[in-house]
Amino acid sequence: MKNQSTRSLILLSLVFFSWGVLTSANSILVPHFQALFSLTYQQSMLVQLAFYIAPFTVSIPTSICMAKRGYKFSLGGALGLTVMGCLSLYTTLSVLSFTGALVSVFVVAMGVAALQVVANPYVTITGESHAATRRLTIASTLNSTGTTLGPVLLAIAMVTVGVANIYLLLALVIATIALLIYRSALVDVTPKQQMKVSAHLGNLAKQPQFLFGALMIFTYVGVEVAVGTVTISYLSDSNIAGLSAATATTLMSLYWAGSLVGRMAYSWLANRYQPLRTLLFGALCAMSLIVFAMCSGSFSGGIALVMVGLCNSFMYPIIFSRAIENLGESTAAASAILIMCGIGGGVVPMLQASTIASLGVVYSYVVPMFGYMAIAGFAWLSSSSMTREMTQA
């Protein structure tokens, strides 16, 4: 039984790793598309919009599929969709079709979003219940590892085999993972009752902490992706940091590595510090680093922006857990809605890109600065609210 649980964890961790690579690699596509298709900043951000609108379209259908056909079938379908998107992106990049590439990015993103909906709960049930948190932590660490390696893989591809070919390789790797899962004895689960989000919307609409939490998930994913995308332009701009595109892309892997290191450190320190105060500290640090980068407009400012990744590492789980706190039977519906709020990863980068024409790359960071300011406000108000509740109790 223990060996089977270990094998299942390894297979599911590979799924986590693969979508980590695809997510961070997508940010690298923005400057690549800008150069390849001679796009403006705003046009190039359509890549991020296409990627992050996908969770809004696929999360609920995936949960319905899980209820009707089970977790294993749904996971296989999500992997198949991801493979199809990677193959399509390989083809459209090879023939230099921007419209086709955007559609392909959207298909890849649908697959990634579906993987998140299925794999997160799946990894918690493939073994003993008391070790569920540990399994999810291990899988999430592999996800962060993939997020860190994604920019490195594309940086290497840019100067060797080409970006299109790396997506062909990713398609083959993910197809292999799908085949291994199909042939494995991975436990299947079919929920007894289908989740109906509509039945819980009325209750969720009355929960302020959920509504604000959903807005902060939207904001957090947006600013994380915006900084991770535009900073490549900051680093490679000859008037700012002046690095080559390949060097800037490689350096950005440290931005995502910060999330990996910070997540591991936070898992060790979480019990020592109040989560919302930690969130407040992280948001204030991110704001300070961005302000320095705007004032500096140099290589050191670029390093400050890379360090924002460390501040991001623990924000998502803190906001997410606060948003679904004490929701009872509406928790599952709330989780699906929060995943859809990842659409912020397409909206906020587009908003920052629209300011570049008037403010320039350096001062466009006022957009994520205000985003982190909102997160800091949420953390402070939520912490104050919890303190009052504990005092009254």
C-alpha positions as CSV (number, residue, x, y, z in Angstrom):
1,M,0.0,0.0,0.0
2,K,2.8,2.4,0.9
3,N,4.7,1.6,-2.3
4,Q,1.5,2.2,-4.3
5,S,1.0,5.6,-2.6
6,T,4.6,6.5,-3.3
7,R,4.2,5.6,-7.0
8,S,1.0,7.6,-7.2
9,L,2.7,10.6,-5.6
10,I,5.5,10.5,-8.1
11,L,3.2,10.4,-11.1
12,L,1.0,13.3,-9.8
13,S,4.1,15.3,-8.9
14,L,5.2,15.0,-12.5
15,V,1.9,16.5,-13.5
16,F,2.6,19.4,-11.0
17,F,6.1,19.8,-12.5
18,S,4.8,19.9,-16.1
19,W,2.3,22.7,-15.5
20,G,4.9,24.7,-13.6
21,V,7.2,24.6,-16.6
22,L,4.3,25.6,-19.0
23,T,3.1,28.5,-16.7
24,S,6.5,30.2,-16.4
25,A,7.5,29.5,-20.0
26,N,4.4,31.4,-21.1
27,S,5.8,34.6,-19.6
28,I,8.9,34.1,-21.7
29,L,6.8,33.9,-24.8
30,V,5.7,37.5,-24.5
31,P,9.1,39.1,-25.4
32,H,9.7,36.3,-27.9
33,F,6.4,37.0,-29.7
34,Q,7.1,40.7,-29.6
35,A,10.4,40.2,-31.5
36,L,9.1,37.4,-33.8
37,F,5.9,39.1,-34.9
38,S,7.0,42.8,-34.5
39,L,4.3,43.5,-31.8
40,T,3.7,46.4,-29.5
41,Y,3.9,45.8,-25.7
42,Q,0.1,45.8,-25.6
43,Q,-0.3,43.3,-28.5
44,S,2.3,41.0,-27.0
45,M,0.4,40.9,-23.7
46,L,-2.5,39.1,-25.5
47,V,-0.3,36.0,-24.9
48,Q,-0.9,36.4,-21.1
49,L,-4.5,37.3,-21.6
50,A,-5.1,34.2,-23.7
51,F,-3.3,32.1,-21.0
52,Y,-5.0,33.4,-17.9
53,I,-8.6,33.7,-19.3
54,A,-8.6,29.9,-19.7
55,P,-9.3,29.0,-16.0
56,F,-12.4,31.1,-16.2
57,T,-13.7,28.9,-19.1
58,V,-12.6,25.4,-18.0
59,S,-12.7,25.1,-14.2
60,I,-16.4,24.3,-13.8
61,P,-16.7,22.0,-16.8
62,T,-13.7,20.1,-15.4
63,S,-15.3,19.7,-12.0
64,I,-18.5,18.4,-13.7
65,C,-16.4,15.9,-15.6
66,M,-14.7,14.8,-12.4
67,A,-18.2,14.2,-10.9
68,K,-19.4,12.2,-13.8
69,R,-16.4,10.3,-15.0
70,G,-14.0,10.3,-12.1
71,Y,-10.6,11.9,-11.3
72,K,-8.4,9.5,-13.4
73,F,-10.4,10.0,-16.6
74,S,-10.5,13.8,-16.0
75,L,-6.7,13.9,-15.4
76,G,-6.1,12.0,-18.6
77,G,-8.4,14.4,-20.5
78,A,-6.6,17.4,-19.1
79,L,-3.2,16.0,-20.1
80,G,-4.5,15.2,-23.6
81,L,-5.7,18.7,-24.0
82,T,-2.3,20.1,-22.9
83,V,-0.5,17.8,-25.4
84,M,-2.8,19.0,-28.1
85,G,-2.1,22.6,-27.3
86,C,1.7,22.1,-27.2
87,L,1.6,20.4,-30.6
88,S,-0.6,23.2,-32.0
89,L,1.9,25.8,-30.7
90,Y,4.8,23.9,-32.3
91,T,3.0,24.0,-35.6
92,T,1.9,27.7,-35.5
93,L,5.3,28.9,-34.4
94,S,6.9,27.0,-37.2
95,V,4.7,28.7,-39.8
96,L,4.9,32.1,-38.0
97,S,1.1,32.5,-37.4
98,F,0.5,34.9,-34.5
99,T,-3.3,34.3,-34.5
100,G,-2.8,30.6,-34.6
101,A,-0.2,30.8,-31.8
102,L,-2.6,32.8,-29.6
103,V,-5.2,30.1,-30.1
104,S,-2.6,27.4,-29.3
105,V,-1.6,29.2,-26.1
106,F,-5.3,29.3,-25.0
107,V,-5.6,25.5,-25.6
108,V,-2.4,24.9,-23.6
109,A,-3.8,27.1,-20.8
110,M,-7.1,25.2,-20.8
111,G,-5.1,22.0,-20.2
112,V,-3.0,23.6,-17.5
113,A,-6.1,25.0,-15.7
114,A,-7.9,21.6,-15.9
115,L,-4.8,19.9,-14.5
116,Q,-4.9,22.3,-11.5
117,V,-8.6,21.6,-10.8
118,V,-8.0,17.8,-10.9
119,A,-4.5,17.3,-9.5
120,N,-4.8,19.5,-6.4
121,P,-7.5,17.4,-4.7
122,Y,-6.3,14.2,-6.3
123,V,-2.9,14.2,-4.6
124,T,-4.6,14.6,-1.2
125,I,-6.5,11.3,-1.5
126,T,-3.8,9.0,-3.0
127,G,-2.6,7.7,0.4
128,E,-3.2,8.0,4.1
129,S,-5.3,11.0,5.1
130,H,-2.9,12.1,7.9
131,A,-0.2,12.6,5.3
132,A,-2.3,14.6,2.8
133,T,-0.7,17.9,3.6
134,R,2.8,16.5,3.2
135,R,1.9,15.0,-0.2
136,L,0.5,18.3,-1.4
137,T,3.6,20.2,-0.1
138,I,5.9,17.8,-2.0
139,A,3.9,18.1,-5.2
140,S,3.8,21.9,-4.9
141,T,7.5,22.0,-4.5
142,L,7.9,20.1,-7.7
143,N,5.5,22.6,-9.3
144,S,7.8,25.5,-8.1
145,T,10.8,23.6,-9.5
146,G,9.1,23.4,-12.9
147,T,8.3,27.1,-12.7
148,T,12.0,27.8,-12.0
149,L,13.3,25.6,-14.8
150,G,10.8,26.9,-17.4
151,P,12.6,30.1,-18.3
152,V,15.9,28.3,-18.3
153,L,14.6,25.8,-20.8
154,L,13.3,28.5,-23.1
155,A,16.5,30.6,-22.8
156,I,18.5,27.5,-23.9
157,A,16.0,26.8,-26.7
158,M,16.3,30.4,-28.0
159,V,19.9,29.9,-28.9
160,T,19.9,26.2,-29.8
161,V,16.9,24.4,-31.1
162,G,14.3,27.2,-31.2
163,V,11.2,27.9,-29.1
164,A,8.9,25.9,-31.4
165,N,10.9,22.7,-30.9
166,I,10.8,23.0,-27.1
167,Y,7.0,22.7,-27.2
168,L,7.3,19.6,-29.4
169,L,9.5,18.1,-26.7
170,L,7.1,19.2,-23.9
171,A,4.2,17.5,-25.9
172,L,6.2,14.3,-26.0
173,V,7.1,14.4,-22.3
174,I,3.5,15.2,-21.2
175,A,2.1,12.5,-23.5
176,T,4.5,10.0,-21.8
177,I,3.2,11.1,-18.3
178,A,-0.3,10.6,-19.6
179,L,0.5,7.1,-20.8
180,L,2.2,6.2,-17.5
181,I,-0.9,7.3,-15.6
182,Y,-3.2,5.4,-17.9
183,R,-1.2,2.2,-17.4
184,S,-0.8,2.7,-13.6
185,A,-2.9,1.5,-10.7
186,L,-3.6,5.1,-9.7
187,V,-6.7,5.0,-7.4
188,D,-9.7,6.5,-9.1
189,V,-12.4,8.6,-7.4
190,T,-15.9,9.5,-8.5
191,P,-17.6,11.9,-6.1
192,K,-21.0,10.7,-4.9
193,Q,-22.6,14.1,-5.6
194,Q,-21.9,16.5,-8.4
195,M,-20.7,19.9,-7.3
196,K,-23.2,22.6,-8.2
197,V,-21.6,26.0,-7.9
198,S,-24.9,27.8,-8.6
199,A,-26.4,26.3,-5.4
200,H,-23.8,28.1,-3.3
201,L,-23.4,31.5,-5.0
202,G,-26.1,33.1,-2.8
203,N,-24.2,32.1,0.3
204,L,-20.8,33.1,-1.0
205,A,-22.1,36.5,-2.1
206,K,-22.9,37.2,1.6
207,Q,-19.3,36.3,2.8
208,P,-17.1,39.5,2.8
209,Q,-13.9,37.6,3.5
210,F,-14.6,35.4,0.4
211,L,-15.4,38.3,-1.9
212,F,-12.3,40.3,-0.8
213,G,-10.3,37.1,-1.0
214,A,-11.4,36.4,-4.5
215,L,-10.5,40.0,-5.5
216,M,-7.0,39.5,-3.9
217,I,-6.4,36.2,-5.7
218,F,-7.2,38.1,-8.9
219,T,-4.8,40.9,-7.9
220,Y,-2.1,38.6,-6.7
221,V,-1.9,36.4,-9.7
222,G,-2.1,39.5,-11.9
223,V,0.9,41.3,-10.2
224,E,2.9,38.1,-10.0
225,V,2.6,37.5,-13.8
226,A,3.0,41.2,-14.7
227,V,6.3,41.5,-12.8
228,G,7.5,38.2,-14.1
229,T,6.7,39.2,-17.7
230,V,7.6,42.9,-18.0
231,T,10.8,42.5,-16.0
232,I,12.4,40.7,-19.0
233,S,11.9,43.9,-21.0
234,Y,13.3,46.0,-18.0
235,L,16.4,43.9,-17.9
236,S,17.0,43.7,-21.7
237,D,16.2,47.4,-22.5
238,S,19.5,49.1,-23.6
239,N,18.5,52.3,-21.7
240,I,17.9,50.4,-18.4
241,A,19.8,47.2,-17.6
242,G,21.1,46.5,-21.1
243,L,21.3,42.7,-20.9
244,S,20.8,40.3,-23.8
245,A,17.4,38.7,-24.2
246,A,18.9,35.3,-23.3
247,T,20.6,36.6,-20.2
248,A,17.5,38.4,-19.1
249,T,15.4,35.3,-19.6
250,T,17.9,33.2,-17.6
251,L,18.0,35.8,-14.8
252,M,14.2,35.7,-14.6
253,S,14.4,32.0,-13.6
254,L,15.6,33.4,-10.2
255,Y,12.3,35.3,-9.9
256,W,10.4,32.0,-10.0
257,A,13.1,30.3,-8.0
258,G,12.3,32.8,-5.2
259,S,8.9,31.3,-5.0
260,L,10.4,27.9,-4.6
261,V,12.8,28.9,-1.8
262,G,10.3,31.1,-0.1
263,R,7.6,28.4,-0.1
264,M,10.0,25.9,1.4
265,A,11.1,28.4,4.1
266,Y,7.5,29.4,4.9
267,S,6.4,25.7,5.3
268,W,9.1,25.5,8.1
269,L,8.2,28.9,9.7
270,A,4.5,29.0,9.2
271,N,3.6,27.9,12.7
272,R,5.8,30.6,14.3
273,Y,4.1,33.7,12.7
274,Q,0.5,34.8,12.2
275,P,-0.2,34.2,8.4
276,L,-2.0,37.6,7.7
277,R,0.9,39.5,9.3
278,T,3.3,37.5,7.2
279,L,1.2,38.5,4.1
280,L,1.3,42.2,5.2
281,F,5.1,42.0,5.5
282,G,5.5,40.3,2.1
283,A,3.3,42.9,0.4
284,L,5.1,45.8,1.9
285,C,8.5,44.3,1.0
286,A,7.3,43.8,-2.6
287,M,6.1,47.5,-2.8
288,S,9.5,48.7,-1.5
289,L,11.4,46.7,-4.1
290,I,9.2,48.0,-6.9
291,V,9.6,51.6,-5.7
292,F,13.4,51.1,-5.7
293,A,13.3,49.7,-9.2
294,M,11.3,52.7,-10.5
295,C,13.7,55.1,-8.8
296,S,16.8,53.2,-10.0
297,G,16.0,52.4,-13.6
298,S,19.2,50.3,-13.8
299,F,20.6,46.7,-13.4
300,S,20.2,47.0,-9.6
301,G,16.6,47.9,-10.1
302,G,16.2,44.7,-12.2
303,I,17.7,42.6,-9.4
304,A,15.2,44.2,-7.0
305,L,12.3,43.2,-9.3
306,V,13.7,39.6,-9.4
307,M,13.7,39.6,-5.6
308,V,9.9,40.3,-5.6
309,G,9.5,36.6,-6.5
310,L,10.6,35.8,-2.9
311,C,7.9,38.0,-1.5
312,N,5.3,36.3,-3.7
313,S,6.1,32.8,-2.5
314,F,3.7,32.6,0.5
315,M,0.9,35.0,-0.6
316,Y,-1.3,32.7,-2.6
317,P,-1.9,30.0,0.1
318,I,-2.5,32.7,2.8
319,I,-5.0,34.5,0.7
320,F,-6.7,31.3,-0.5
321,S,-7.0,29.8,3.0
322,R,-8.4,33.1,4.4
323,A,-11.0,33.3,1.5
324,I,-12.4,29.8,2.1
325,E,-12.3,29.9,5.9
326,N,-15.5,28.7,7.7
327,L,-17.5,28.3,4.4
328,G,-18.6,24.8,5.2
329,E,-20.5,23.1,2.4
330,S,-19.7,26.0,0.0
331,T,-16.0,25.4,0.3
332,A,-15.7,23.3,-2.9
333,A,-17.7,25.9,-4.9
334,A,-15.6,28.7,-3.5
335,S,-12.4,26.9,-4.5
336,A,-13.5,26.6,-8.1
337,I,-14.4,30.3,-8.2
338,L,-11.0,31.2,-6.7
339,I,-9.2,29.2,-9.4
340,M,-11.2,31.2,-12.0
341,C,-9.9,34.4,-10.5
342,G,-6.6,33.5,-12.0
343,I,-7.9,35.5,-15.0
344,G,-6.1,38.4,-13.2
345,G,-2.9,37.0,-14.7
346,G,-4.1,38.1,-18.1
347,V,-5.8,41.4,-17.1
348,V,-3.1,43.1,-14.9
349,P,-0.2,42.5,-17.4
350,M,-2.4,44.0,-20.1
351,L,-3.1,47.0,-17.9
352,Q,0.7,47.5,-17.2
353,A,1.5,47.1,-20.9
354,S,-1.1,49.8,-21.8
355,T,0.8,52.2,-19.5
356,I,4.2,51.5,-21.1
357,A,3.5,53.7,-24.1
358,S,2.8,56.8,-21.9
359,L,5.0,56.1,-18.9
360,G,7.8,53.9,-20.2
361,V,8.9,50.5,-19.0
362,V,10.3,51.7,-15.7
363,Y,7.3,53.7,-14.4
364,S,4.8,51.2,-15.7
365,Y,5.5,49.3,-12.5
366,V,3.2,51.7,-10.7
367,V,0.5,49.2,-11.7
368,P,1.8,46.2,-9.7
369,M,2.9,48.6,-7.0
370,F,-0.8,49.5,-6.4
371,G,-1.7,45.8,-6.6
372,Y,0.7,45.0,-3.7
373,M,-0.7,48.0,-1.9
374,A,-4.2,46.5,-2.1
375,I,-2.9,43.1,-0.8
376,A,-1.2,44.9,2.1
377,G,-4.5,46.6,2.9
378,F,-6.4,43.3,2.7
379,A,-3.9,41.7,5.1
380,W,-4.0,44.6,7.6
381,L,-7.8,44.8,7.6
382,S,-8.2,41.0,7.9
383,S,-5.6,40.7,10.7
384,S,-7.4,43.5,12.6
385,S,-10.7,41.8,12.1
386,M,-9.3,38.5,13.4
387,T,-7.9,40.3,16.4
388,R,-11.2,41.8,17.3
389,E,-13.0,38.4,16.9
390,M,-10.5,36.8,19.3
391,T,-10.9,39.6,21.8
392,Q,-14.7,39.3,21.8
393,A,-14.5,35.5,22.1
